């Protein structure tokens, strides 16, 4: 028991681990968002860059959590040319940013700058969670620069029987009043809505830690840093521009326009059937945030002749950043992109 108390004391006193540490350059900056390009010691092997689109309400560094647990670091080490959008923090002046501003102009600019910086016509696009929804909508309306689309735990259908869907469709949920009152939707409110999906999650984490402390199972620096890095990300959330949130809720959650084929972006139809590039959909068996019935229609609705849909074990976050992800998910994604690189490997082509 003394050893367990000592372990728990170490956890309380331990400093927060550094996150987002893969070296990178800012290749574009606009308003609050930035486009990051990552670098590493490995030579670039593939022609087609990868643009990662994270959720607007979460920090980008979940994809670059920490050395040894970073998806981005691992991809760079494999020779991929990797970019990621850092959406930043909206200010009060951003409350009127529209869905079209972010998903049409900002995401379009990120794609264009990615292609320009890498000297190519198109880029692979990976959207994680809400970022996958935005990436799919952009690809449906503006396919010109999208070499392939990967939806990683990405919701596109919003008529499931989950708590979020039922809550946003209830008569008591007045999105207009919420936006008019707050301007930007506060991140504590957004975070609380996800915590309601699993009210006992924090208690389960505490029990898990105490259990490991008592039994001294893998209670070491690597375990502690990994746990604290994920907790730092989980509690480091971002408010959402009010007008963007209004349309996100009304058109997607309440009217399910994307799956129905009636959503528009920049005045253009954004129909999933218009997507013809290679599509990769990954859903997870224990994902309580994006259930399979919400993610699967991306594979079912597109017109692409090259569609891969993988249903993998794991949850919404753990399946993407865990040790098992490094062994299975990351190599699967890397191989999928490598097979669709659009040309010979760079070192072969240079000979």
C-alpha positions as CSV (number, residue, x, y, z in Angstrom):
1,X,0.0,0.0,0.0
2,X,2.9,2.4,0.7
3,X,4.2,1.7,-2.8
4,X,0.8,2.5,-4.2
5,X,0.6,5.8,-2.3
6,X,4.1,6.7,-3.5
7,X,3.0,6.0,-7.1
8,X,-0.1,8.2,-6.8
9,X,2.0,11.0,-5.2
10,X,4.4,10.9,-8.1
11,X,1.4,11.3,-10.5
12,X,0.2,14.4,-8.7
13,X,3.6,16.0,-8.6
14,X,4.6,15.0,-12.1
15,X,4.8,17.9,-14.6
16,X,2.7,17.9,-17.7
17,X,4.5,16.1,-20.6
18,X,5.3,18.2,-23.6
19,X,3.1,17.5,-26.6
20,X,3.2,18.3,-30.3
21,X,7.0,17.9,-30.4
22,X,7.6,16.7,-34.0
23,X,9.7,19.5,-35.7
24,X,7.5,21.5,-38.0
25,X,7.4,24.7,-40.0
26,X,4.4,27.1,-40.4
27,X,3.8,27.3,-44.1
28,X,0.6,29.3,-43.9
29,X,-1.1,31.5,-41.3
30,X,-4.5,33.1,-41.5
31,X,-6.7,34.6,-38.8
32,X,-6.3,32.1,-35.9
33,X,-5.4,29.0,-37.9
34,X,-2.0,27.7,-39.1
35,X,-0.9,25.1,-41.6
36,X,2.0,23.0,-40.2
37,X,4.5,21.0,-42.3
38,X,6.5,18.4,-40.4
39,X,10.1,17.3,-40.9
40,X,12.3,14.6,-39.7
41,X,15.6,12.8,-40.4
42,X,14.0,10.3,-42.9
43,X,14.1,11.2,-46.6
44,X,10.8,11.9,-48.3
45,X,9.8,8.7,-50.1
46,X,6.3,9.5,-51.5
47,X,5.2,12.1,-53.9
48,X,1.7,12.8,-52.6
49,X,1.6,14.7,-49.3
50,X,-0.9,14.0,-46.5
51,X,-3.1,16.8,-45.1
52,X,-4.6,16.1,-41.7
53,X,-7.8,17.8,-40.7
54,X,-8.5,17.6,-37.0
55,X,-11.7,18.4,-35.2
56,X,-12.5,22.1,-34.8
57,X,-13.2,21.6,-31.1
58,X,-10.1,19.6,-30.2
59,X,-6.4,20.4,-30.4
60,X,-4.5,19.1,-33.4
61,X,-1.7,17.6,-31.3
62,X,-3.7,14.4,-30.6
63,X,-2.1,13.3,-33.9
64,X,1.3,14.3,-32.6
65,X,0.9,13.4,-28.9
66,X,4.5,12.8,-27.8
67,X,7.6,11.0,-29.1
68,X,6.9,7.3,-29.5
69,X,3.2,7.9,-29.4
70,X,2.8,10.3,-32.3
71,X,1.1,9.3,-35.5
72,X,2.6,12.2,-37.3
73,X,6.1,11.4,-36.1
74,X,5.7,7.8,-37.2
75,X,4.5,8.8,-40.7
76,X,7.3,11.2,-41.2
77,X,9.8,8.5,-40.2
78,X,8.2,6.3,-43.0
79,X,9.0,9.0,-45.6
80,X,5.6,10.6,-45.9
81,X,5.3,14.4,-46.4
82,X,2.8,15.4,-43.6
83,X,0.8,18.6,-43.0
84,X,-1.7,19.3,-40.3
85,X,-4.1,22.2,-39.7
86,X,-4.0,23.8,-36.3
87,X,-7.4,25.6,-36.1
88,X,-6.2,27.8,-33.2
89,X,-8.5,29.6,-30.7
90,X,-11.4,31.7,-32.1
91,X,-11.7,35.1,-30.6
92,X,-15.0,37.0,-29.9
93,X,-14.7,38.6,-33.3
94,X,-14.9,35.2,-34.9
95,X,-18.5,34.5,-33.8
96,X,-19.8,35.3,-37.3
97,X,-17.4,33.0,-39.1
98,X,-19.6,30.9,-41.4
99,X,-19.4,27.2,-42.2
100,X,-18.4,28.2,-45.7
101,X,-15.6,30.4,-44.4
102,X,-14.0,27.5,-42.5
103,X,-14.8,24.4,-44.7
104,X,-14.7,26.2,-48.0
105,X,-12.1,29.0,-47.8
106,X,-9.8,27.9,-45.0
107,X,-9.7,24.2,-45.8
108,X,-9.4,25.0,-49.5
109,X,-6.5,27.3,-48.8
110,X,-4.8,24.6,-46.6
111,X,-5.1,22.1,-49.5
112,X,-3.8,24.6,-52.0
113,X,-0.8,25.6,-49.9
114,X,0.0,21.9,-49.2
115,X,0.1,21.1,-52.9
116,X,2.1,24.2,-53.7
117,X,4.7,23.5,-50.9
118,X,5.1,19.9,-52.0
119,X,5.1,20.7,-55.8
120,X,2.1,18.4,-56.6
121,X,-1.4,18.8,-58.0
122,X,-3.3,16.9,-55.3
123,X,-2.9,15.7,-51.7
124,X,-4.3,12.8,-49.6
125,X,-6.7,14.2,-47.0
126,X,-7.3,12.6,-43.6
127,X,-10.1,13.9,-41.5
128,X,-10.3,12.8,-37.8
129,X,-13.7,12.9,-36.0
130,X,-15.4,16.2,-36.9
131,X,-12.5,17.0,-39.1
132,X,-13.6,14.0,-41.3
133,X,-17.0,15.5,-41.7
134,X,-15.5,18.8,-42.8
135,X,-13.1,17.0,-45.2
136,X,-15.8,14.9,-46.7
137,X,-18.0,18.0,-47.4
138,X,-15.1,19.9,-48.9
139,X,-14.2,16.9,-51.1
140,X,-17.8,16.6,-52.3
141,X,-18.0,20.3,-53.3
142,X,-14.3,21.0,-54.3
143,X,-12.7,17.7,-55.4
144,X,-10.0,19.3,-57.6
145,X,-7.1,18.9,-55.2
146,X,-8.1,15.8,-53.2
147,X,-6.1,12.7,-54.2
148,X,-7.8,10.5,-51.7
149,X,-10.1,10.9,-48.7
150,X,-9.7,9.1,-45.4
151,X,-12.4,9.3,-42.7
152,X,-11.0,8.4,-39.4
153,X,-13.8,7.9,-36.9
154,X,-15.6,10.5,-38.9
155,X,-19.4,11.1,-38.7
156,X,-21.4,11.8,-41.8
157,X,-24.8,10.5,-40.8
158,X,-26.5,12.2,-37.9
159,X,-29.8,10.2,-37.6
160,X,-28.5,7.5,-35.2
161,X,-30.0,6.8,-31.9
162,X,-27.1,8.2,-29.9
163,X,-27.4,10.7,-27.1
164,X,-25.9,13.6,-29.1
165,X,-28.4,13.1,-32.0
166,X,-31.4,12.8,-29.7
167,X,-30.3,15.9,-27.7
168,X,-29.8,18.2,-30.7
169,X,-33.2,17.1,-32.1
170,X,-35.1,17.7,-28.9
171,X,-37.5,20.7,-28.7
172,X,-35.7,22.0,-25.7
173,X,-32.4,22.4,-27.7
174,X,-32.5,25.9,-29.1
175,X,-29.3,26.3,-31.1
176,X,-30.3,29.9,-32.1
177,X,-30.7,31.0,-28.5
178,X,-27.4,29.4,-27.5
179,X,-25.4,31.1,-30.3
180,X,-27.2,34.5,-29.7
181,X,-26.4,34.3,-26.0
182,X,-22.7,33.2,-26.2
183,X,-21.4,34.2,-29.6
184,X,-18.8,31.5,-29.8
185,X,-20.0,28.2,-28.2
186,X,-17.9,27.9,-25.0
187,X,-15.6,24.9,-24.9
188,X,-16.7,23.8,-21.4
189,X,-20.2,23.3,-22.8
190,X,-18.9,21.3,-25.7
191,X,-16.7,19.2,-23.4
192,X,-19.6,18.6,-21.0
193,X,-21.8,17.3,-23.9
194,X,-19.3,14.6,-24.6
195,X,-18.8,13.8,-20.9
196,X,-22.5,13.1,-20.6
197,X,-22.1,10.3,-23.1
198,X,-20.1,8.4,-20.5
199,X,-20.7,10.1,-17.1
200,X,-18.5,7.6,-15.2
201,X,-15.5,7.9,-17.5
202,X,-13.4,10.0,-15.1
203,X,-14.2,7.7,-12.2
204,X,-13.2,4.7,-14.4
205,X,-9.9,6.4,-15.1
206,X,-9.3,7.0,-11.4
207,X,-10.0,3.4,-10.6
208,X,-7.7,2.3,-13.4
209,X,-4.9,4.4,-12.0
210,X,-5.3,3.2,-8.4
211,X,-5.5,-0.4,-9.6
212,X,-2.2,-0.1,-11.5
213,X,-0.7,1.8,-8.6
214,X,-1.6,-0.9,-6.1
215,X,-0.4,-3.8,-8.3
216,X,2.6,-1.7,-9.7
217,X,1.8,-2.9,-13.2
218,X,3.9,-1.0,-15.7
219,X,3.8,2.0,-13.4
220,X,6.8,3.7,-15.1
221,X,7.7,6.9,-16.8
222,X,6.5,5.8,-20.2
223,X,3.1,4.8,-18.8
224,X,2.7,8.0,-16.8
225,X,3.7,10.3,-19.6
226,X,1.4,8.6,-22.0
227,X,-1.6,8.8,-19.6
228,X,-0.9,12.4,-18.7
229,X,-0.4,13.4,-22.4
230,X,-3.8,12.0,-23.3
231,X,-5.4,13.7,-20.3
232,X,-3.8,17.0,-21.2
233,X,-5.3,16.8,-24.7
234,X,-8.7,15.6,-23.4
235,X,-9.0,18.7,-21.2
236,X,-7.5,21.2,-23.7
237,X,-10.5,22.0,-25.8
238,X,-11.5,24.9,-28.1
239,X,-14.7,27.0,-28.4
240,X,-16.5,27.0,-31.7
241,X,-17.5,30.0,-33.8
242,X,-21.2,30.6,-33.2
243,X,-22.5,30.9,-36.8
244,X,-20.5,27.8,-37.9
245,X,-22.0,25.8,-35.0
246,X,-25.5,27.0,-35.8
247,X,-25.3,25.6,-39.3
248,X,-23.4,22.4,-38.2
249,X,-26.3,21.6,-35.8
250,X,-29.2,22.7,-38.0
251,X,-28.1,21.3,-41.4
252,X,-26.3,18.2,-40.2
253,X,-27.6,17.0,-36.9
254,X,-31.2,18.2,-37.1
255,X,-31.8,17.8,-40.9
256,X,-29.1,15.3,-41.8
257,X,-28.6,17.1,-45.1
258,X,-25.2,15.5,-46.0
259,X,-26.5,12.0,-46.2
260,X,-29.8,13.2,-47.8
261,X,-27.8,14.9,-50.6
262,X,-29.1,18.4,-49.9
263,X,-26.1,20.1,-48.2
264,X,-24.4,23.0,-50.0
265,X,-21.0,24.5,-49.6
266,X,-20.0,27.9,-51.2
267,X,-23.3,27.7,-53.1
268,X,-22.3,24.3,-54.6
269,X,-24.0,21.0,-54.0
270,X,-21.9,18.9,-51.5
271,X,-23.2,15.4,-52.3
272,X,-21.3,12.4,-51.1
273,X,-22.1,10.7,-54.4
274,X,-19.9,13.3,-56.1
275,X,-16.8,11.9,-54.5
276,X,-14.9,9.7,-57.0
277,X,-11.4,9.7,-55.5
278,X,-10.1,6.7,-53.5
279,X,-11.9,6.6,-50.1
280,X,-10.8,5.0,-46.9
281,X,-13.2,4.7,-44.0
282,X,-12.2,3.5,-40.5
283,X,-14.7,2.9,-37.8
284,X,-14.1,1.5,-34.3
285,X,-16.2,-1.1,-32.5
286,X,-16.2,0.6,-29.1
287,X,-16.5,4.2,-30.4
288,X,-19.2,5.8,-28.3
289,X,-18.8,9.2,-29.9
290,X,-19.0,8.2,-33.5
291,X,-20.9,4.9,-33.8
292,X,-20.5,2.8,-36.9
293,X,-23.9,3.7,-38.3
294,X,-22.7,7.3,-38.3
295,X,-19.4,6.6,-40.1
296,X,-20.3,3.9,-42.5
297,X,-22.4,6.0,-45.0
298,X,-19.2,7.6,-46.2
299,X,-18.2,4.3,-47.7
300,X,-21.7,3.5,-48.9
301,X,-22.7,6.8,-50.5
302,X,-19.6,7.8,-52.5
303,X,-19.2,6.9,-56.2
304,X,-15.6,6.0,-56.0
305,X,-14.6,2.6,-57.4
306,X,-11.8,2.4,-54.9
307,X,-13.4,2.2,-51.4
308,X,-11.9,0.5,-48.3
309,X,-13.9,0.3,-45.1
310,X,-12.2,-1.2,-42.1
311,X,-14.0,-1.9,-38.8
312,X,-11.4,-2.2,-36.1
313,X,-11.4,-2.8,-32.4
314,X,-10.9,0.1,-30.0
315,X,-12.4,3.4,-29.0
316,X,-12.6,6.9,-30.5
317,X,-9.2,8.0,-29.1
318,X,-7.4,5.0,-27.8
319,X,-7.6,3.2,-31.2
320,X,-5.8,6.1,-32.8
321,X,-3.0,7.0,-30.3
322,X,-2.4,3.7,-28.4
323,X,0.5,1.3,-28.6
324,X,-1.8,-1.1,-30.6
325,X,-2.4,1.7,-33.1
326,X,1.3,2.0,-33.8
327,X,1.4,-1.8,-34.5
328,X,-1.8,-2.0,-36.6
329,X,-3.7,1.2,-37.5
330,X,-0.7,3.4,-38.5
331,X,0.9,0.7,-40.8
332,X,-2.5,0.1,-42.4
333,X,-2.9,3.8,-43.2
334,X,0.7,4.2,-44.4
335,X,0.4,1.2,-46.8
336,X,-3.0,2.4,-48.2
337,X,-1.5,5.8,-49.1
338,X,1.7,4.2,-50.4
339,X,-0.3,2.1,-52.8
340,X,-2.1,5.2,-54.1
341,X,0.9,7.5,-54.3
342,X,0.4,8.3,-58.0
343,X,3.9,7.6,-59.1
344,X,7.1,5.7,-58.3
345,X,8.9,6.3,-55.0
346,X,11.0,9.5,-55.2
347,X,14.3,7.8,-54.7
348,X,13.5,5.4,-57.6
349,X,12.2,8.1,-59.8
350,X,15.4,10.1,-59.3
351,X,17.7,7.3,-60.6
